[in-house]
Amino acid sequence: MHEEISPYVFIYFKSFFLGIIQGLTEFLPISSTAHLKVVPYFLGWNDPGASFSASIQLGSAGAIIYYFRDQISSIIHSFLSILNHRKVLKDDNTRLANYIILASLPICIFGFIIKLYWPYYSDSNFRGLFFIAITSIIMGLILSLAEIYGKKKKLFKDINLKDIILLGLAQTLAIFPGVSRSGITFTSALFSGIERKTAARLSFLVGIPAISISGLVEFFTLFRTLSSIDILPTIIGIISSFFSSLVAIDFFLKFLAKNNTFVFVYYRLAFGIFILSAL
């Protein structure tokens, strides 16, 4: 009996553990996808696969929505007011809603094109450890340049359309493991002169559509191909990623109130060098 149960227990543990990894790394500028590829490799586990990795992002998406629930509620209220009164409101919530939609369009379009015309992308060299290592190092260096040369003075009221367009285009690079969606959008915001905490909040909120859509597509793909028992590990991963994401969001926002992000630059450089040395 014990031998029959143990493999399932281990699968559930792995899913729970990988969900924690997903949540802790999704909102830090260090790439959750890269860690979900690298950590299992060095632990001697099988690659969880692109579909599982994307599916457990639903927990992270839920965490953003929960953490910023008051602000998101205000955004929804602004939209309902537009529908009810048939006039565009020019408040911060309406502006933010427009920014989220506009910044999400490029990665949604790019992701759809890859899904449609490059079905074997998840098995390509772009998801290999060597590419992840090089990407991690490059993105670490780019983040350091953003910290050095970004003016970091703009508040939300100072953000303009150009800043959002650049952020949206930058977010398309997150399709490649090692880039980090939150990392590249945060870096883009710093280059645009946005102060760190505002840049992080903007990065988190802009990520809601991209993370949610990607997660839902891959989750329902798994749901159609797996039995109810086999889908359970994914659900466990989603739940654990939700709670660890809340911890990461709260930590990063508090961290940025008093610190720069060079610790993440050093981490990314060390992470990439470690992978290269182990190959």
Stockholm file with secondary structure:
# STOCKHOLM 1.0

chainA/1-279         MHEEISPYVFIYFKSFFLGIIQGLTEFLPISSTAHLKVVPYFLGWNDPGASFSASIQLGSAGAIIYYFRDQISSIIHSFLSILNHRKVLKDDNTRLANYIILASLPICIFGFIIKLYWPYYSDSNFRGLFFIAITSIIMGLILSLAEIYGKKKKLFKDINLKDIILLGLAQTLAIFPGVSRSGITFTSALFSGIERKTAARLSFLVGIPAISISGLVEFFTLFRTLSSIDILPTIIGIISSFFSSLVAIDFFLKFLAKNNTFVFVYYRLAFGIFILSAL
#=GR chainA/1-279 SS CHHHHHHHHHHHHHHHHHHHHHHHHHTTTTCHHHHHHHHHHHHTCCCCCHHHHHHTHHHHHHHHHHHTHHHHHHHHHHHHHHHHHCSCCCSHHHHHHHHHHHHHHHHHHHHHHHHHHCTTGGGSGGGSHHHHHHHHHHHHHHHHHHHHHCCCCBCGGGCCHHHHHHHHHHHGGGGSTTSCHHHHHHHHHHHTTBCHHHHHHHHHHHHHHHHHHHHHHHHHHHHHHSCTTTTHHHHHHHHHHHHHHHHHHHHHHHHHTTCCSHHHHHHHHHHHHHHHHHC
#=GC SS_cons         CHHHHHHHHHHHHHHHHHHHHHHHHHTTTTCHHHHHHHHHHHHTCCCCCHHHHHHTHHHHHHHHHHHTHHHHHHHHHHHHHHHHHCSCCCSHHHHHHHHHHHHHHHHHHHHHHHHHHCTTGGGSGGGSHHHHHHHHHHHHHHHHHHHHHCCCCBCGGGCCHHHHHHHHHHHGGGGSTTSCHHHHHHHHHHHTTBCHHHHHHHHHHHHHHHHHHHHHHHHHHHHHHSCTTTTHHHHHHHHHHHHHHHHHHHHHHHHHTTCCSHHHHHHHHHHHHHHHHHC
//
